[in-house]
Structure formats: C-alpha cells, structure tokens
Amino acid sequence: MSTAKPSIAFFGTPDLAVFVLEELKRAGMMPNVIVTAPDRPAGRSLKLTQPPVRLWADEHDIAVIQPAGLTNQEEVPELGNSEWDLFIVAAYNVILPEWLLAVPKKGVLNVHPSLLPKLRGPSPIRTAIRKDVQDAVGVTILALDTEVDHGPIVAQARVELPEWPVKGRALDELLFREGGRLLAEVIPLWLAGEITPEEQEHDVATTTHKIRKADGEINLTADAYDNYLSYCAMDGWPGTFFFIEKNGKRVRVKVVDAQYVSGSFTPVRVIPEGKHEMSWTAFLGA
C-alpha cells in the first residue's frame, strides 16, 4: 500500500458535513481542499453568512472553493485541472455532474445516513424516525454515479440505539459521525484497490422527500405514538406545531418539548402564536 498522502477534495456544506470532517481529522485524513456552497443571506436581517463547512475549513487552514455552479470545468478550474485521487461528498446538497465524477482517479465516495437501498434521497434520518423504520438506521459509503444514491455500496454499518425513537438532531450527529469514522476506515483500502463495491438491490429501494415546513404539523387528537414520532423527526427544523381553539380563536402552538408516556403524547413546553415560551399547563390555564 502506498504511503504517499492522497489528494482529496471534500464536498459538503452544513453542520452534518462538519461532523464527518471532524472524524476524518481525528483519523489524520484531512482533505486538500473543501468545496462548499456560496455564502447565503440568513436570519431576519438576511446577513450574508458563510456555511458551517467554510468556517471549519478556515479554522483548519484548508483551501476552500465556493462555486455558484458545477455545470462545467470553467466554474471549478481548481478541480478539473489537477490530479485528484478521490472526491468525498457528505451533505453537499448538489448533484455532481458526470464530468466531475470522472475527474478523480479513484472516483467519488459519498456518506449516506441510511442502510441503502433503504431511504434514498434528501431526508433519510428524519424519514427513518417519522416512518418508524429503525431497521434502516445506519450509514453507507457508496461510490457515486449519475443517479441519486444509486451507486454501488463500498461499506455499511448498522447503528444500534439504546432507545427508540430518538430526536432528529441527536441522530443526525450520531450517524454522520459514524459515517465519518467508517469513511476513514474505508479510504486507505479503497485507494489501494482492496474493496470491491457491491451493486445495490434496486428493486427494494425506498425513497424520501425533502422535508417541508408543513411536515411539522400534528393533530393532538391523532394517534399519540404517531405524534411523538413526528415530534422527534422534526426536531430542530421545521419543528412541531398544532392548531387549537382557545377563547374562541384558532391558535397556532409550537411544541418546544414533549413526552410520550403510557401511550399518551403530551406537550411539556410550548410557544403560542404571538407569545413567549411557557409550560403546557400554563397555556391551558391562561
């Protein structure tokens, strides 16, 4: 096996990608360059904000590319004109075009937080919780092709959880860190040609959709466990909310904290529309 440091470009944007980078750093496998999204307006003030991966790259003195697009080599000349061994994609949210997939000598590896072919697409973690499919919880390293989450499997790891369901943000971090650790194990073997990828069982594949704000709505009269699954799955963004009639008005109530005990779903802390956070008991008594 060669001891020369491989030339690696990493594609990613949100905090989820930072979790992978931190695990690669821990394993001594820092990328040569990081490709991430352009700065975007954020918050109520729409202040131009750097993506989390850009901030991490700056802290670690790694070169950053923030292309507006990937249509052709002119948009990312730093990648097309160099000899790259490997590209890594983790939560980049942009499909790499065919010309870019062909650039690195050893192809492109992707970290996907499910046991493919289950839960392809943009929301595998939150969908696993929402649809109560614990048997799909794990991570897959796959070799990217031109179709979404379709390429052959390089490595997989099931993640056993002490309790279920768990909140979305906790599972986000757990799976992307596990993905980073698995990736760090795979890279040397993959570069040395010691792994033969396996074709996915495409006929049993399942897909997910992009989470929308409306997906956070629940109905307190619906099944209690189903409501708790929604609450856990929509943790962070978009959050969980419901509508209730109070004092002759229809009020939108955001759920900050909730519990599922003895078959009952109960809000614990809420934010009623136009008011500050309060306990559910205080809201009912107001």
C-alpha positions, 0 to 999 in steps of 0.5 A: 500500500502506498504511503504517499498522502492522497489528494482529496477534495471534500464536498459538503456544506452544513453542520452534518458535513462538519461532523464527518470532517471532524472524524476524518481529522481525528483519523489524520485524513484531512482533505486538500481542499473543501468545496462548499456552497456560496455564502447565503443571506440568513436570519431576519436581517438576511446577513450574508453568512458563510456555511458551517463547512467554510468556517471549519475549513478556515479554522483548519487552514484548508483551501476552500472553493465556493462555486455558484455552479458545477455545470462545467470545468470553467466554474471549478478550474481548481478541480478539473485541472489537477490530479485528484485521487478521490472526491468525498461528498457528505451533505453537499446538497448538489448533484455532481455532474458526470464530468466531475465524477470522472475527474478523480482517479479513484472516483467519488465516495459519498456518506449516506445516513441510511442502510441503502437501498433503504431511504434514498434521497434528501431526508433519510434520518428524519424519514427513518424516525417519522416512518418508524423504520429503525431497521434502516438506521445506519450509514453507507459509503457508496461510490457515486454515479449519475443517479441519486444514491444509486451507486454501488455500496463500498461499506455499511454499518448498522447503528444500534440505539439504546432507545427508540425513537430518538430526536432528529438532531441527536441522530443526525450527529450520531450517524454522520459521525459514524459515517465519518469514522467508517469513511476513514476506515474505508479510504486507505483500502479503497485507494489501494484497490482492496474493496470491491463495491457491491451493486445495490438491490434496486428493486427494494429501494425506498425513497424520501422527500425533502422535508417541508415546513408543513411536515411539522404539523400534528393533530393532538387528537391523532394517534399519540405514538404517531405524534411523538414520532413526528415530534422527534423527526422534526426536531430542530427544523421545521419543528412541531406545531398544532392548531387549537381553539382557545377563547374562541380563536384558532391558535397556532402552538409550537411544541418546544418539548414533549413526552410520550408516556403510557401511550399518551403524547403530551406537550411539556413546553410550548410557544403560542402564536404571538407569545413567549415560551411557557409550560403546557399547563400554563397555556391551558390555564391562561 
